[in-house]
Amino acid sequence: MDFKEMKTVTLLMQPEENGWLAVHKKYKHYYGRMTCTEGENGIEVQTDFGGNDAERREAADAAVGSLFETSDAEQVTVDGEIVTRESWQAAQDALYAKCSKTREDYADVLGARVRCVMDRPLGSAHPRYPDMIYPVNYGYVPGVMAGDGAEQDVYVIGPTVPLKVFDGVVVAVVHRFDDCEDKWVVAEQTGLYSEDELRAAVAFQEKYYKSQWIL
């Protein structure tokens, strides 16, 4: 089975040989462990989260999704609770439909001119994952608060050298379904890049999330 690293709203799911270790996404506090085995009736998952019930539920949902996405299993059982592929897919479709956004939801964002301050310039390493090197300039918009309570994060597309600041236009919003914040994509002006080009530019980080792109 493929136990890939996952990020949820509050958790980082670190892969182990037979499952995941769940820690706080930012501060790395330990919450629990999930152990997976293949059986005749699908995949069996056993959890050990102590009294961390909310984190266990969040981790279980992430694990079930990953197992269905990376295996042919028609059933995943978590601590005796059976989830079928059909019921999981129906729940996913309903969640995405409920959480989806439109251009109208970002009418005051798309096309807006913003000043970006780079705290992770092109070529720098992620502060917690040193193997992740930023292929674009990444920073924030001072004074604009995002869903995580911090200033709004932005990807700056176009410049090929590390920057400290950049003035540009919001050309896209990455609306994450499995995180509490959106990401803005900023370029010199609109119309310079296709959606495929924008997606490719930020895939180094966005590949870890399920999201909707709004241009």
C-alpha positions in Angstrom: 0.0 0.0 0.0 1.1 3.5 -0.7 1.3 5.5 2.5 2.0 9.0 1.2 2.4 12.1 3.3 -0.8 14.0 3.8 -1.9 17.3 5.2 -5.4 17.9 6.6 -6.8 21.0 8.2 -4.9 20.5 11.5 -2.8 17.4 10.9 0.3 16.2 9.2 0.1 12.5 8.4 3.6 11.1 8.3 3.9 7.8 6.4 5.3 4.8 8.2 5.9 1.2 6.9 2.4 0.1 7.6 0.4 3.3 8.1 0.7 6.9 9.4 1.9 8.9 12.4 -0.4 11.9 13.0 1.1 15.1 14.4 0.0 18.7 14.5 0.6 20.3 11.0 2.5 23.3 12.4 3.8 22.4 15.8 4.3 18.7 15.4 2.6 17.7 18.6 2.0 13.9 18.5 -1.7 12.8 18.4 -1.7 9.1 17.4 -0.9 6.3 15.0 -2.8 4.4 12.3 -1.8 0.8 11.4 -3.1 -0.7 8.1 -3.3 -4.3 7.0 -4.8 -5.9 3.9 -7.5 -8.6 4.5 -9.9 -10.7 2.6 -12.6 -8.0 2.9 -10.5 -5.0 2.1 -8.2 -2.9 4.2 -8.3 -3.0 8.0 -7.2 0.2 9.9 -6.5 0.2 13.7 -6.0 3.5 15.4 -4.2 4.5 18.7 -5.1 8.1 19.5 -5.8 8.0 23.2 -8.3 10.7 24.1 -7.6 12.7 20.9 -11.0 11.9 19.4 -11.3 14.9 17.1 -7.9 14.3 15.7 -8.6 10.6 15.3 -11.7 11.4 13.2 -9.8 13.8 11.0 -7.0 11.3 10.5 -9.4 8.5 9.8 -11.1 10.5 7.1 -7.8 11.3 5.5 -6.6 7.7 5.7 -9.8 6.3 4.2 -9.6 8.7 1.3 -5.9 7.9 0.6 -6.5 4.2 0.7 -9.3 4.3 -1.7 -7.3 6.6 -4.0 -4.2 4.5 -4.1 -5.6 0.9 -4.0 -8.4 -1.2 -5.5 -10.0 -1.9 -2.2 -13.8 -1.7 -2.2 -14.0 -1.5 1.6 -11.9 0.1 4.4 -12.7 -0.8 8.0 -11.5 1.7 10.7 -11.7 0.3 14.2 -14.6 -2.0 13.2 -16.5 0.8 11.3 -16.9 -0.2 7.6 -16.7 2.4 4.8 -17.4 1.3 1.3 -15.9 2.9 -1.8 -19.4 3.8 -3.0 -20.4 5.6 0.2 -17.0 7.3 0.4 -17.3 8.6 -3.1 -20.8 9.9 -2.6 -19.7 11.7 0.6 -16.7 13.3 -1.3 -18.9 14.5 -4.1 -21.4 16.0 -1.7 -18.5 17.7 0.3 -16.9 19.2 -2.8 -20.3 20.4 -4.1 -21.0 22.1 -0.8 -17.5 23.7 -0.6 -17.2 24.8 -4.2 -16.8 28.5 -5.0 -17.5 30.6 -8.0 -15.8 33.7 -9.6 -18.5 35.8 -7.9 -17.2 34.7 -4.5 -13.8 36.2 -5.4 -15.0 39.2 -7.3 -13.1 41.5 -5.0 -9.9 39.4 -5.2 -9.5 38.4 -8.9 -7.9 41.2 -10.8 -6.9 43.1 -7.6 -3.5 44.8 -7.5 -1.5 43.7 -4.5 1.9 44.1 -3.0 3.5 40.8 -2.0 6.3 40.4 0.5 8.4 37.3 0.1 9.3 35.2 3.1 10.2 32.2 1.0 11.9 33.6 -2.1 12.6 31.5 -5.2 15.3 28.9 -4.5 14.8 28.9 -0.7 13.9 25.8 1.3 10.7 25.2 3.1 11.3 25.9 6.9 10.0 22.5 8.0 10.8 20.4 4.9 14.3 21.3 3.7 14.0 19.0 0.7 11.2 21.2 -0.7 12.9 24.0 -2.7 10.6 26.8 -3.9 10.6 27.1 -7.7 8.7 30.3 -7.5 8.6 33.3 -5.1 6.2 32.7 -2.3 5.1 35.2 0.3 2.1 37.1 1.7 0.0 40.3 1.3 0.5 42.5 4.3 -2.6 43.4 6.1 -4.9 40.9 4.4 -5.9 38.1 6.7 -6.6 34.5 5.5 -8.6 31.7 7.0 -5.7 30.4 9.1 -5.5 33.7 11.0 -2.3 34.7 9.3 -1.7 37.1 6.4 -2.8 35.9 2.9 -0.3 33.6 1.2 0.6 34.1 -2.5 2.5 32.4 -5.2 4.3 34.9 -7.5 4.5 33.6 -11.1 6.9 35.0 -13.7 10.0 36.4 -12.1 13.0 34.0 -12.4 15.1 35.6 -9.6 14.5 35.7 -5.8 12.5 38.8 -4.8 11.9 40.7 -1.6 8.7 42.4 -2.8 6.5 42.2 -5.9 3.6 44.3 -7.2 1.2 42.4 -9.3 -2.4 41.2 -10.0 -4.2 38.3 -8.5 -4.8 36.0 -11.6 -6.1 32.9 -9.8 -7.3 31.6 -6.4 -6.5 28.1 -5.3 -9.5 27.2 -3.1 -8.5 24.2 -1.0 -11.1 21.7 0.1 -9.0 20.2 2.8 -7.4 23.2 4.4 -8.7 26.3 6.1 -7.1 28.8 3.8 -6.9 29.7 0.1 -3.8 30.6 -1.9 -3.6 33.5 -4.3 -1.6 33.4 -7.5 -0.1 36.7 -8.6 1.5 37.7 -11.9 2.5 40.9 -13.6 -0.8 41.1 -15.3 -3.7 38.9 -16.4 -3.7 36.8 -19.5 0.0 35.8 -19.5 -0.4 32.2 -18.4 -2.9 29.4 -19.0 -4.5 27.5 -16.2 -2.2 24.5 -17.0 0.9 26.7 -16.7 -0.2 28.1 -13.4 -1.1 24.7 -12.0 2.3 23.3 -13.1 4.1 26.2 -11.5 2.7 25.6 -8.0 2.3 21.8 -8.2 5.4 21.3 -6.0 3.2 22.2 -3.0 -0.5 22.1 -4.2 -0.1 18.4 -5.1 -0.6 17.6 -1.4 -4.1 19.2 -1.4 -7.5 18.7 -3.0 -8.5 22.0 -4.5 -10.5 24.0 -7.0 -8.9 26.6 -9.3 -10.8 29.9 -10.0 -9.4 32.2 -12.6 
